Amino acid sequence: MENIKTFEVDGNELIADFESNKYFIIFKTYEGQEVKSEIPRDIFNTYLESKSIFKKNQNEQERHWEQIALSENEIYKRAFKHPDSIETIIIKEETNKELHVAISNLSIIQNKRIKKYYFENRNEMEIAEEEKTTQQAINCSLQLARETIKEKILKKFKKI
């Protein structure tokens, strides 16, 4: 019995007897009578393959229909990156302006170091080598600059 495989396709039963190398289809007639008929192997394989391709195409089509049925709101929820709201954009722009004002009010050395580190994407060692100083000096300078910027920006927004 291990050499016999049964497949259900469109309400019909396909049977492959690999031991005797015989293939059958069992179907019901219009009157409901069950008929078992031997079919050639190539027709058996073609029938299974075509039904498999049909099912694959049908599943793919249903997936597309599922996507079409999504509302704008549902598509928005599924998006990887959500667009910012107008309020968020305005807050970001205002914060960015305040940040640049705070940076411009730093000492000349801190201003240069902050710009190199954040805007030119240079690391502390690169800045230290260029300025012929230690990485620790650059680190301390950047920390002080960040604290100064935070204080100025936070004070500004606390007033609002």
DSSP file (Angstrom, degrees, kcal/mol; ACC not computed):
  #  RESIDUE AA STRUCTURE BP1 BP2  ACC     N-H-->O    O-->H-N    N-H-->O    O-->H-N    TCO  KAPPA ALPHA  PHI   PSI    X-CA   Y-CA   Z-CA
    1    1 A M    >         0   0    0      0, 0.0     3,-1.4     0, 0.0     0, 0.0   0.000 360.0 360.0 360.0 -15.8    0.0    0.0    0.0
    2    2 A E  T 3   +     0   0    0      1,-0.3    16,-0.0     3,-0.0     0, 0.0   0.751 360.0  58.0 -69.5 -21.8    3.0    2.3    0.3
    3    3 A N  T 3  S+     0   0    0     14,-0.0    15,-2.9     2,-0.0     2,-0.5   0.372  91.0  85.6 -89.0   4.6    3.3    2.3   -3.4
    4    4 A I  E <   -A   17   0A   0     -3,-1.4     2,-0.4    13,-0.2    13,-0.2  -0.934  57.1-174.2-112.0 124.6   -0.2    3.7   -3.9
    5    5 A K  E     -A   16   0A   0     11,-2.5    11,-3.0    -2,-0.5     2,-0.4  -0.939   7.1-158.2-117.7 139.2   -0.7    7.5   -3.7
    6    6 A T  E     -A   15   0A   0     -2,-0.4     2,-0.4     9,-0.2     9,-0.2  -0.946   6.5-170.1-118.1 137.3   -4.1    9.2   -3.8
    7    7 A F  E     -A   14   0A   0      7,-3.0     7,-3.2    -2,-0.4     2,-0.6  -0.978  15.2-144.2-126.7 138.9   -4.7   12.8   -4.8
    8    8 A E  E     +A   13   0A   0     -2,-0.4     2,-0.4     5,-0.2     5,-0.2  -0.913  28.5 167.6-102.6 116.8   -7.9   14.8   -4.5
    9    9 A V  E >   -A   12   0A   0      3,-2.8     3,-2.5    -2,-0.6    -2,-0.1  -0.972  66.6 -24.1-136.4 119.4   -8.3   17.2   -7.4
   10   10 A D  T 3  S-     0   0    0     -2,-0.4     3,-0.1     1,-0.3    -1,-0.1   0.818 123.9 -52.8  52.1  37.2  -11.5   19.1   -8.2
   11   11 A G  T 3  S+     0   0    0      1,-0.3    -1,-0.3    16,-0.1     2,-0.3   0.422 119.1 110.7  81.1  -3.0  -13.6   16.5   -6.4
   12   12 A N  E <   -A    9   0A   0     -3,-2.5    -3,-2.8    15,-0.1     2,-0.5  -0.725  64.5-132.1-100.6 154.4  -12.1   13.7   -8.4
   13   13 A E  E     -AB   8  26A   0     13,-2.6    13,-3.2    -2,-0.3     2,-0.5  -0.929  15.5-163.1-110.2 126.1   -9.7   11.2   -7.0
   14   14 A L  E     -AB   7  25A   0     -7,-3.2    -7,-3.0    -2,-0.5     2,-0.4  -0.913   7.7-166.2-106.6 133.3   -6.5   10.4   -8.8
   15   15 A I  E     -AB   6  24A   0      9,-2.5     9,-2.9    -2,-0.5     2,-0.5  -0.975   7.3-166.2-124.7 130.2   -4.7    7.2   -7.8
   16   16 A A  E     -AB   5  23A   0    -11,-3.0   -11,-2.5    -2,-0.4     2,-0.9  -0.966   2.4-167.5-115.9 118.7   -1.1    6.3   -8.7
   17   17 A D  E  >> -AB   4  22A   0      5,-3.1     5,-1.9    -2,-0.5     4,-1.0  -0.860   7.3-179.3-103.5  96.5   -0.1    2.6   -8.2
   18   18 A F  T  45S+     0   0    0    -15,-2.9    -1,-0.2    -2,-0.9   -14,-0.1   0.754  75.4  60.3 -71.8 -24.3    3.7    2.8   -8.6
   19   19 A E  T  45S+     0   0    0    -16,-0.4    -1,-0.2     1,-0.2   -15,-0.1   0.943 119.3  26.0 -68.7 -47.4    4.1   -0.9   -8.1
   20   20 A S  T  45S-     0   0    0      2,-0.1    -1,-0.2   -17,-0.1    -2,-0.2   0.474 105.5-126.1 -94.3  -2.1    2.1   -1.9  -11.1
   21   21 A N  T  <5 +     0   0    0     -4,-1.0     2,-0.3     1,-0.2    -3,-0.2   0.904  62.7 138.8  58.0  44.9    2.7    1.4  -12.9
   22   22 A K  E   < -B   17   0A   0     -5,-1.9    -5,-3.1    18,-0.1     2,-0.4  -0.920  37.4-158.4-122.0 148.6   -1.0    2.0  -13.3
   23   23 A Y  E     -BC  16  39A   0     16,-0.6    16,-3.0    -2,-0.3     2,-0.3  -0.976  10.6-174.8-131.1 139.2   -2.9    5.3  -13.0
   24   24 A F  E     -BC  15  38A   0     -9,-2.9    -9,-2.5    -2,-0.4     2,-0.4  -0.917  16.5-154.5-133.9 155.3   -6.6    5.8  -12.3
   25   25 A I  E     -BC  14  37A   0     12,-2.5    12,-2.7    -2,-0.3     2,-0.5  -0.999  10.3-161.7-126.1 134.6   -9.1    8.6  -12.0
   26   26 A I  E     +BC  13  36A   0    -13,-3.2   -13,-2.6    -2,-0.4     2,-0.3  -0.973  23.6 156.2-116.7 124.2  -12.3    8.1  -10.0
   27   27 A F  E     - C   0  35A   0      8,-2.3     8,-3.5    -2,-0.5     2,-0.4  -0.918  38.3-113.7-140.7 166.3  -15.1   10.5  -10.7
   28   28 A K  E     - C   0  34A   0     -2,-0.3     6,-0.2     6,-0.2     5,-0.0  -0.856  26.6-134.8-105.7 138.5  -18.9   10.7  -10.4
   29   29 A T    >   -     0   0    0      4,-2.9     3,-1.8    -2,-0.4    -1,-0.0  -0.204  37.7 -91.1 -77.9 177.3  -21.2   10.9  -13.3
   30   30 A Y  T 3  S+     0   0    0      1,-0.3    -1,-0.1     2,-0.1    -2,-0.0   0.839 129.8  53.4 -59.1 -34.7  -24.1   13.2  -13.6
   31   31 A E  T 3  S-     0   0    0      2,-0.1    -1,-0.3     1,-0.0    -3,-0.0   0.505 123.1-106.0 -80.0  -4.1  -26.3   10.6  -12.0
   32   32 A G  S <  S+     0   0    0     -3,-1.8     2,-0.3     1,-0.3    -2,-0.1   0.514  70.8 146.1  93.3   5.2  -24.0   10.3   -9.1
   33   33 A Q        -     0   0    0      1,-0.1    -4,-2.9    -5,-0.0     2,-0.4  -0.626  48.8-125.9 -80.6 133.0  -22.5    6.9  -10.1
   34   34 A E  E     -C   28   0A   0     -2,-0.3     2,-0.4    -6,-0.2    -6,-0.2  -0.642  26.9-167.3 -82.1 130.6  -18.8    6.5   -9.2
   35   35 A V  E     -C   27   0A   0     -8,-3.5    -8,-2.3    -2,-0.4     2,-0.5  -0.973   9.4-161.7-123.1 130.8  -16.6    5.6  -12.2
   36   36 A K  E     +C   26   0A   0     -2,-0.4     2,-0.4   -10,-0.2   -10,-0.2  -0.952  17.6 177.6-111.3 125.5  -13.0    4.3  -11.9
   37   37 A S  E     -C   25   0A   0    -12,-2.7   -12,-2.5    -2,-0.5     2,-0.3  -0.987  27.6-127.4-133.3 135.6  -11.0    4.6  -15.1
   38   38 A E  E     -C   24   0A   0     -2,-0.4   -14,-0.3   -14,-0.2   -16,-0.0  -0.616  31.4-173.5 -79.0 138.1   -7.4    3.7  -15.9
   39   39 A I  E     -C   23   0A   0    -16,-3.0   -16,-0.6    -2,-0.3     5,-0.0  -0.924  29.6 -94.0-129.9 155.6   -5.6    6.6  -17.6
   40   40 A P     >  -     0   0    0      0, 0.0     4,-2.2     0, 0.0     3,-0.3  -0.301  35.4-116.3 -66.4 154.0   -2.1    6.8  -19.1
   41   41 A R  H  > S+     0   0    0      1,-0.2     4,-2.9     2,-0.2     5,-0.2   0.889 113.2  54.7 -58.9 -43.1    0.8    8.1  -16.9
   42   42 A D  H  > S+     0   0    0      1,-0.2     4,-2.3     2,-0.2    -1,-0.2   0.859 109.4  47.3 -64.3 -34.3    1.4   11.2  -19.0
   43   43 A I  H  > S+     0   0    0     -3,-0.3     4,-2.7     2,-0.2    -1,-0.2   0.904 111.6  51.6 -70.4 -40.6   -2.3   12.3  -18.7
   44   44 A F  H  X S+     0   0    0     -4,-2.2     4,-2.3     2,-0.2    -2,-0.2   0.949 114.1  42.9 -56.9 -51.2   -2.2   11.6  -15.0
   45   45 A N  H  X S+     0   0    0     -4,-2.9     4,-2.8     1,-0.2     5,-0.2   0.896 114.1  50.6 -64.8 -41.3    1.0   13.8  -14.6
   46   46 A T  H  X S+     0   0    0     -4,-2.3     4,-2.9    -5,-0.2     5,-0.2   0.914 110.3  50.2 -63.6 -42.4   -0.4   16.5  -16.9
   47   47 A Y  H  X S+     0   0    0     -4,-2.7     4,-2.1     2,-0.2    -2,-0.2   0.938 113.8  44.4 -61.4 -48.3   -3.6   16.6  -14.9
   48   48 A L  H  X S+     0   0    0     -4,-2.3     4,-2.1    -5,-0.2    -2,-0.2   0.925 115.9  47.4 -62.2 -44.8   -1.8   17.0  -11.6
   49   49 A E  H  X S+     0   0    0     -4,-2.8     4,-2.6     1,-0.2     5,-0.2   0.922 112.1  48.4 -65.0 -44.9    0.6   19.5  -12.9
   50   50 A S  H  X S+     0   0    0     -4,-2.9     4,-2.6     1,-0.2    -1,-0.2   0.886 112.7  48.6 -65.5 -37.2   -2.0   21.7  -14.6
   51   51 A K  H  X S+     0   0    0     -4,-2.1     4,-2.6    -5,-0.2    -1,-0.2   0.868 110.7  51.8 -69.0 -35.1   -4.1   21.7  -11.5
   52   52 A S  H  X S+     0   0    0     -4,-2.1     4,-2.4     2,-0.2    -2,-0.2   0.931 112.5  44.5 -65.3 -45.2   -1.1   22.6   -9.4
   53   53 A I  H  X S+     0   0    0     -4,-2.6     4,-2.7     2,-0.2     5,-0.2   0.910 113.3  51.7 -64.6 -42.3   -0.3   25.5  -11.7
   54   54 A F  H  X S+     0   0    0     -4,-2.6     4,-2.5    -5,-0.2    -2,-0.2   0.929 111.1  47.0 -59.0 -46.3   -4.0   26.5  -11.7
   55   55 A K  H  X S+     0   0    0     -4,-2.6     4,-2.7     2,-0.2    -2,-0.2   0.897 111.4  51.4 -63.9 -41.5   -4.1   26.5   -7.9
   56   56 A K  H  X S+     0   0    0     -4,-2.4     4,-2.3     2,-0.2    -2,-0.2   0.935 112.6  45.5 -60.7 -47.2   -0.8   28.5   -7.7
   57   57 A N  H  X S+     0   0    0     -4,-2.7     4,-2.5     1,-0.2    -2,-0.2   0.891 112.5  51.4 -63.9 -39.9   -2.2   31.1  -10.1
   58   58 A Q  H  X S+     0   0    0     -4,-2.5     4,-2.4    -5,-0.2    -2,-0.2   0.918 110.3  48.5 -63.3 -44.3   -5.5   31.2   -8.2
   59   59 A N  H  X S+     0   0    0     -4,-2.7     4,-2.1     2,-0.2    -2,-0.2   0.906 111.9  49.6 -62.4 -41.7   -3.7   31.7   -4.9
   60   60 A E  H  X S+     0   0    0     -4,-2.3     4,-2.0     1,-0.2    -2,-0.2   0.911 110.9  49.7 -64.0 -41.9   -1.6   34.5   -6.4
   61   61 A Q  H  X S+     0   0    0     -4,-2.5     4,-2.4     1,-0.2    -2,-0.2   0.905 109.6  51.2 -63.2 -41.6   -4.7   36.2   -7.8
   62   62 A E  H  X S+     0   0    0     -4,-2.4     4,-2.3     1,-0.2    -1,-0.2   0.868 107.2  53.7 -64.8 -36.0   -6.4   36.0   -4.4
   63   63 A R  H  X S+     0   0    0     -4,-2.1     4,-1.8     2,-0.2    -1,-0.2   0.910 109.6  48.4 -63.6 -40.5   -3.4   37.6   -2.7
   64   64 A H  H  X S+     0   0    0     -4,-2.0     4,-2.1     1,-0.2    -2,-0.2   0.908 110.4  50.4 -65.9 -40.7   -3.6   40.4   -5.2
   65   65 A W  H  X S+     0   0    0     -4,-2.4     4,-2.0     1,-0.2    -1,-0.2   0.886 106.5  56.0 -64.0 -36.9   -7.3   40.8   -4.6
   66   66 A E  H  < S+     0   0    0     -4,-2.3     4,-0.4     1,-0.2    -1,-0.2   0.912 108.7  47.4 -60.5 -41.3   -6.6   40.9   -0.8
   67   67 A Q  H >< S+     0   0    0     -4,-1.8     3,-1.1     1,-0.2    -1,-0.2   0.888 109.6  52.7 -67.8 -38.3   -4.3   43.8   -1.3
   68   68 A I  H 3< S+     0   0    0     -4,-2.1    -1,-0.2     1,-0.3    -2,-0.2   0.855 103.2  58.7 -65.0 -34.7   -6.7   45.7   -3.5
   69   69 A A  T 3< S+     0   0    0     -4,-2.0    -1,-0.3    -5,-0.2    -2,-0.2   0.584  81.8 110.4 -74.5  -8.4   -9.4   45.4   -0.9
   70   70 A L    <   -     0   0    0     -3,-1.1     2,-0.1    -4,-0.4    -3,-0.0  -0.424  68.1-127.8 -69.7 139.6   -7.3   47.2    1.7
   71   71 A S     >  -     0   0    0     -2,-0.1     4,-2.5     1,-0.1     5,-0.2  -0.371  25.9-105.9 -77.4 165.1   -8.5   50.6    2.7
   72   72 A E  H  > S+     0   0    0      1,-0.2     4,-2.3     2,-0.2     5,-0.1   0.892 123.4  52.8 -56.9 -39.9   -6.1   53.6    2.5
   73   73 A N  H  > S+     0   0    0      2,-0.2     4,-2.0     1,-0.2    -1,-0.2   0.896 109.0  48.1 -64.4 -41.3   -6.0   53.5    6.3
   74   74 A E  H  > S+     0   0    0      2,-0.2     4,-1.7     1,-0.2    -2,-0.2   0.895 111.1  50.2 -68.1 -40.2   -5.0   49.8    6.3
   75   75 A I  H  X S+     0   0    0     -4,-2.5     4,-0.9     1,-0.2    -2,-0.2   0.914 109.6  52.4 -62.5 -42.3   -2.3   50.3    3.7
   76   76 A Y  H >< S+     0   0    0     -4,-2.3     3,-0.7     1,-0.2    -2,-0.2   0.908 108.1  50.7 -59.4 -43.7   -1.0   53.2    5.8
   77   77 A K  H 3< S+     0   0    0     -4,-2.0    -1,-0.2     1,-0.2    -2,-0.2   0.842 111.3  48.6 -64.1 -33.4   -0.8   51.0    8.9
   78   78 A R  H 3< S+     0   0    0     -4,-1.7    -1,-0.2    -5,-0.1    -2,-0.2   0.590  86.6 112.3 -83.9 -10.9    1.1   48.3    7.0
   79   79 A A    <<  -     0   0    0     -4,-0.9     3,-0.2    -3,-0.7    -3,-0.0  -0.284  66.6-137.5 -64.4 147.1    3.6   50.7    5.5
   80   80 A F  S    S+     0   0    0      1,-0.3     2,-0.6     2,-0.0    -1,-0.1   0.936  93.0  29.4 -70.5 -47.0    7.2   50.4    6.7
   81   81 A K  S    S-     0   0    0     -3,-0.0    -1,-0.3     0, 0.0    -3,-0.0  -0.957  79.6-148.7-120.4 117.8    7.8   54.1    7.1
   82   82 A H        -     0   0    0     -2,-0.6     2,-0.1    -3,-0.2     3,-0.1  -0.657  24.0-113.8 -84.6 136.8    4.9   56.3    7.9
   83   83 A P        -     0   0    0      0, 0.0     2,-0.1     0, 0.0    -1,-0.1  -0.413  38.2-105.6 -66.9 145.6    4.9   59.8    6.5
   84   84 A D        -     0   0    0      1,-0.1     2,-0.1    -2,-0.1     0, 0.0  -0.378  31.3-115.5 -71.0 148.7    5.2   62.5    9.2
   85   85 A S     >  -     0   0    0      1,-0.1     4,-2.3    -2,-0.1     5,-0.2  -0.348  30.0-106.2 -74.6 165.6    2.2   64.6   10.1
   86   86 A I  H  > S+     0   0    0      1,-0.2     4,-2.5     2,-0.2     5,-0.2   0.897 122.1  53.4 -60.3 -41.3    2.2   68.3    9.5
   87   87 A E  H  > S+     0   0    0      1,-0.2     4,-2.5     2,-0.2    -1,-0.2   0.919 109.1  48.1 -60.6 -43.9    2.6   68.9   13.2
   88   88 A T  H  > S+     0   0    0      2,-0.2     4,-2.6     1,-0.2    -2,-0.2   0.904 111.0  50.9 -64.0 -42.0    5.6   66.6   13.4
   89   89 A I  H  X S+     0   0    0     -4,-2.3     4,-2.4     2,-0.2    -2,-0.2   0.922 111.6  47.5 -61.6 -44.5    7.2   68.3   10.4
   90   90 A I  H  X S+     0   0    0     -4,-2.5     4,-2.7     2,-0.2     5,-0.2   0.921 112.3  49.1 -63.8 -44.5    6.8   71.7   11.9
   91   91 A I  H  X S+     0   0    0     -4,-2.5     4,-2.6     1,-0.2    -1,-0.2   0.913 111.7  49.8 -61.8 -42.5    8.2   70.6   15.3
   92   92 A K  H  X S+     0   0    0     -4,-2.6     4,-2.5     2,-0.2    -2,-0.2   0.917 112.1  47.7 -62.4 -43.4   11.2   69.0   13.5
   93   93 A E  H  X S+     0   0    0     -4,-2.4     4,-2.3     2,-0.2    -2,-0.2   0.917 113.5  46.9 -64.8 -43.3   11.8   72.2   11.5
   94   94 A E  H  X S+     0   0    0     -4,-2.7     4,-2.5     2,-0.2    -2,-0.2   0.912 113.3  48.6 -64.8 -42.3   11.6   74.4   14.6
   95   95 A T  H  X S+     0   0    0     -4,-2.6     4,-2.6    -5,-0.2    -2,-0.2   0.906 110.5  52.0 -63.1 -41.5   13.8   72.1   16.6
   96   96 A N  H  X S+     0   0    0     -4,-2.5     4,-2.2     2,-0.2    -2,-0.2   0.908 110.0  48.5 -61.5 -43.1   16.3   72.1   13.7
   97   97 A K  H  X S+     0   0    0     -4,-2.3     4,-2.1     2,-0.2    -2,-0.2   0.937 113.1  47.3 -61.9 -46.7   16.4   75.9   13.6
   98   98 A E  H  X S+     0   0    0     -4,-2.5     4,-2.6     1,-0.2    -2,-0.2   0.875 109.7  54.4 -62.9 -37.4   16.8   76.1   17.4
   99   99 A L  H  X S+     0   0    0     -4,-2.6     4,-2.4     2,-0.2    -1,-0.2   0.928 109.0  47.0 -62.0 -46.1   19.6   73.5   17.2
  100  100 A H  H  X S+     0   0    0     -4,-2.2     4,-2.2     2,-0.2    -2,-0.2   0.864 112.1  50.5 -66.5 -35.9   21.5   75.5   14.6
  101  101 A V  H  X S+     0   0    0     -4,-2.1     4,-1.2     2,-0.2    -2,-0.2   0.933 111.4  48.5 -64.8 -44.8   21.1   78.7   16.6
  102  102 A A  H  < S+     0   0    0     -4,-2.6     3,-0.3     1,-0.2     4,-0.3   0.893 111.6  49.7 -62.8 -40.2   22.4   76.9   19.7
  103  103 A I  H >< S+     0   0    0     -4,-2.4     3,-1.5     1,-0.2    -1,-0.2   0.906 107.7  53.5 -64.9 -41.5   25.4   75.5   17.8
  104  104 A S  H 3< S+     0   0    0     -4,-2.2    -1,-0.2     1,-0.3    -2,-0.2   0.761 104.4  56.9 -66.7 -22.4   26.2   79.0   16.4
  105  105 A N  T 3< S+     0   0    0     -4,-1.2    -1,-0.3    -3,-0.3    -2,-0.2   0.472  88.4  99.6 -86.8  -2.4   26.3   80.3   20.0
  106  106 A L  S <  S-     0   0    0     -3,-1.5    -3,-0.0    -4,-0.3    39,-0.0  -0.263  90.5 -81.9 -73.2 167.8   28.9   77.8   21.1
  107  107 A S     >  -     0   0    0      1,-0.1     4,-2.9     4,-0.0     5,-0.2  -0.279  46.0-105.8 -63.3 161.3   32.6   78.7   21.3
  108  108 A I  H  > S+     0   0    0      1,-0.2     4,-2.3     2,-0.2     5,-0.2   0.902 120.4  47.3 -58.9 -43.2   34.4   78.7   18.0
  109  109 A I  H  > S+     0   0    0      2,-0.2     4,-2.4     1,-0.2    -1,-0.2   0.938 114.6  44.8 -65.9 -47.4   36.3   75.4   18.9
  110  110 A Q  H  > S+     0   0    0      1,-0.2     4,-2.8     2,-0.2     5,-0.2   0.900 112.0  54.0 -64.0 -39.7   33.1   73.6   20.1
  111  111 A N  H  X S+     0   0    0     -4,-2.9     4,-2.2     1,-0.2    -2,-0.2   0.941 110.8  45.2 -58.8 -48.7   31.2   74.9   17.1
  112  112 A K  H  X S+     0   0    0     -4,-2.3     4,-2.5    -5,-0.2    -2,-0.2   0.912 114.3  48.6 -61.5 -43.7   33.9   73.4   14.7
  113  113 A R  H  X S+     0   0    0     -4,-2.4     4,-2.7     2,-0.2     5,-0.2   0.908 110.5  49.6 -67.2 -42.1   34.0   70.1   16.6
  114  114 A I  H  X>S+     0   0    0     -4,-2.8     4,-3.0     2,-0.2     5,-0.6   0.932 112.7  48.2 -61.4 -44.7   30.3   69.6   16.7
  115  115 A K  I  X>S+     0   0    0     -4,-2.2     4,-1.6    -5,-0.2     5,-1.5   0.911 113.7  46.5 -63.2 -43.0   30.0   70.4   12.9
  116  116 A K  I  <5S+     0   0    0     -4,-2.5     6,-2.0     3,-0.2     4,-0.4   0.929 117.8  42.8 -64.0 -44.2   32.9   68.0   12.1
  117  117 A Y  I  <5S+     0   0    0     -4,-2.7    -2,-0.2     4,-0.2    -3,-0.2   0.940 128.8  22.9 -70.3 -48.4   31.4   65.2   14.3
  118  118 A Y  I  <5S+     0   0    0     -4,-3.0    -3,-0.2    -5,-0.2    -2,-0.2   0.831 131.9  32.9 -93.0 -33.9   27.7   65.5   13.4
  119  119 A F  I  <<S+     0   0    0     -4,-1.6    -3,-0.2    -5,-0.6    -2,-0.1   0.769 127.0  36.5 -97.7 -27.3   27.6   67.1   10.0
  120  120 A E  S   <S-     0   0    0     -5,-1.5    -3,-0.2    -4,-0.4    -4,-0.1   0.414 100.8-130.6-102.2   0.1   30.8   65.8    8.4
  121  121 A N        +     0   0    0     -6,-0.3     2,-0.3     1,-0.2    -4,-0.2   0.871  51.9 152.9  54.0  43.7   30.4   62.3   10.1
  122  122 A R        -     0   0    0     -6,-2.0    -1,-0.2     1,-0.0     2,-0.1  -0.793  39.5-125.8-101.5 147.6   34.0   62.3   11.4
  123  123 A N     >  -     0   0    0     -2,-0.3     4,-2.1     1,-0.1     5,-0.2  -0.392  26.9-102.1 -89.8 170.8   34.9   60.4   14.5
  124  124 A E  H  > S+     0   0    0      1,-0.2     4,-2.6     2,-0.2     5,-0.2   0.863 119.7  53.6 -59.9 -39.3   36.7   61.7   17.6
  125  125 A M  H  > S+     0   0    0      2,-0.2     4,-2.6     1,-0.2    -1,-0.2   0.908 107.8  50.0 -64.2 -41.9   40.1   60.3   16.6
  126  126 A E  H  > S+     0   0    0      2,-0.2     4,-2.2     1,-0.2    -1,-0.2   0.920 113.1  46.2 -62.3 -43.8   40.0   61.9   13.2
  127  127 A I  H  X S+     0   0    0     -4,-2.1     4,-2.5     2,-0.2    -2,-0.2   0.919 112.2  51.3 -65.0 -42.9   39.2   65.3   14.7
  128  128 A A  H  X>S+     0   0    0     -4,-2.6     5,-2.5     1,-0.2     4,-0.7   0.908 110.6  48.3 -61.5 -43.5   41.9   64.8   17.3
  129  129 A E  H ><5S+     0   0    0     -4,-2.6     3,-0.6     3,-0.2    -1,-0.2   0.921 112.5  48.5 -63.6 -43.5   44.5   64.0   14.7
  130  130 A E  H 3<5S+     0   0    0     -4,-2.2    -2,-0.2     1,-0.2    -1,-0.2   0.898 118.0  39.9 -63.6 -40.4   43.6   67.0   12.6
  131  131 A E  H 3<5S-     0   0    0     -4,-2.5    -1,-0.2    -5,-0.2    -2,-0.2   0.433 109.2-124.0 -89.6   0.8   43.7   69.4   15.6
  132  132 A K  T <<5S+     0   0    0     -4,-0.7     2,-0.2    -3,-0.6    -3,-0.2   0.938  73.4 109.5  53.9  52.9   46.8   67.7   17.0
  133  133 A T  S   <S-     0   0    0     -5,-2.5    -1,-0.2    -6,-0.1     2,-0.2  -0.758  72.5 -76.6-138.7-175.1   45.1   67.0   20.3
  134  134 A T     >  -     0   0    0     -2,-0.2     4,-1.6     1,-0.1     5,-0.1  -0.528  28.5-124.6 -91.1 158.0   43.9   63.9   22.2
  135  135 A Q  H  > S+     0   0    0      1,-0.2     4,-2.5     2,-0.2     5,-0.1   0.849 113.1  58.4 -64.7 -34.1   40.7   62.0   21.6
  136  136 A Q  H  > S+     0   0    0      2,-0.2     4,-2.5     1,-0.2    -1,-0.2   0.883 103.1  52.0 -64.5 -39.0   39.8   62.5   25.2
  137  137 A A  H  > S+     0   0    0      2,-0.2     4,-2.2     1,-0.2    -1,-0.2   0.901 111.3  47.3 -63.6 -40.8   40.0   66.3   24.8
  138  138 A I  H  X S+     0   0    0     -4,-1.6     4,-2.7     2,-0.2    -2,-0.2   0.920 111.1  51.7 -65.5 -44.0   37.6   66.1   21.8
  139  139 A N  H  X S+     0   0    0     -4,-2.5     4,-2.4     2,-0.2    -2,-0.2   0.929 111.7  45.8 -59.5 -47.5   35.3   63.8   23.7
  140  140 A C  H  X S+     0   0    0     -4,-2.5     4,-2.5     1,-0.2     5,-0.2   0.908 112.7  51.0 -62.6 -42.5   35.1   66.3   26.7
  141  141 A S  H  X S+     0   0    0     -4,-2.2     4,-2.2     1,-0.2    -2,-0.2   0.914 111.3  47.4 -62.3 -43.7   34.6   69.2   24.3
  142  142 A L  H  X S+     0   0    0     -4,-2.7     4,-2.6     2,-0.2    -1,-0.2   0.892 111.0  51.7 -65.7 -39.8   31.7   67.4   22.5
  143  143 A Q  H  X S+     0   0    0     -4,-2.4     4,-2.4    -5,-0.2    -2,-0.2   0.939 111.2  46.9 -62.4 -46.3   30.1   66.4   25.8
  144  144 A L  H  X S+     0   0    0     -4,-2.5     4,-2.4     1,-0.2    -2,-0.2   0.903 112.3  51.0 -61.2 -41.1   30.2   70.0   27.0
  145  145 A A  H  X S+     0   0    0     -4,-2.2     4,-2.6    -5,-0.2    -1,-0.2   0.920 109.9  49.3 -63.1 -44.1   28.8   71.3   23.7
  146  146 A R  H  X S+     0   0    0     -4,-2.6     4,-2.8     1,-0.2    -2,-0.2   0.918 111.3  49.4 -61.9 -43.1   25.9   68.8   23.8
  147  147 A E  H  X S+     0   0    0     -4,-2.4     4,-2.4     2,-0.2    -1,-0.2   0.911 111.7  48.8 -63.1 -41.8   25.1   69.8   27.4
  148  148 A T  H  X S+     0   0    0     -4,-2.4     4,-2.3     2,-0.2    -2,-0.2   0.922 112.2  48.4 -62.5 -44.7   25.1   73.5   26.4
  149  149 A I  H  X S+     0   0    0     -4,-2.6     4,-2.8     2,-0.2     5,-0.3   0.931 111.1  50.2 -62.5 -46.0   22.9   72.8   23.4
  150  150 A K  H  X S+     0   0    0     -4,-2.8     4,-3.1     1,-0.2     5,-0.3   0.925 110.8  49.5 -58.7 -45.6   20.4   70.8   25.5
  151  151 A E  H  X S+     0   0    0     -4,-2.4     4,-2.4     1,-0.2    -1,-0.2   0.931 113.7  45.1 -60.2 -46.3   20.2   73.5   28.1
  152  152 A K  H  X S+     0   0    0     -4,-2.3     4,-1.9     2,-0.2    -2,-0.2   0.919 117.5  43.2 -66.2 -43.6   19.6   76.2   25.5
  153  153 A I  H  X S+     0   0    0     -4,-2.8     4,-2.4     2,-0.2     5,-0.2   0.920 114.9  49.0 -69.3 -43.4   17.0   74.2   23.5
  154  154 A L  H  X S+     0   0    0     -4,-3.1     4,-2.0    -5,-0.3    -2,-0.2   0.899 110.8  50.8 -64.3 -39.7   15.2   72.9   26.6
  155  155 A K  H  X S+     0   0    0     -4,-2.4     4,-1.3    -5,-0.3    -1,-0.2   0.921 110.1  50.6 -60.7 -43.1   15.0   76.4   28.1
  156  156 A K  H  X S+     0   0    0     -4,-1.9     4,-0.7     1,-0.2     3,-0.2   0.917 114.3  42.7 -62.1 -44.6   13.6   77.7   24.8
  157  157 A F  H  < S+     0   0    0     -4,-2.4    -1,-0.2     1,-0.2    -2,-0.2   0.735 107.0  60.8 -78.3 -21.4   10.9   75.0   24.7
  158  158 A K  H  < S+     0   0    0     -4,-2.0    -1,-0.2     1,-0.2    -2,-0.2   0.817 101.0  55.8 -70.5 -29.0   10.1   75.3   28.4
  159  159 A K  H  <        0   0    0     -4,-1.3    -1,-0.2     1,-0.2    -2,-0.2   0.793 360.0 360.0 -71.0 -27.6    9.1   78.9   27.8
  160  160 A I     <        0   0    0     -4,-0.7    -1,-0.2    -3,-0.1    -2,-0.2   0.479 360.0 360.0 -74.2 360.0    6.6   77.9   25.1
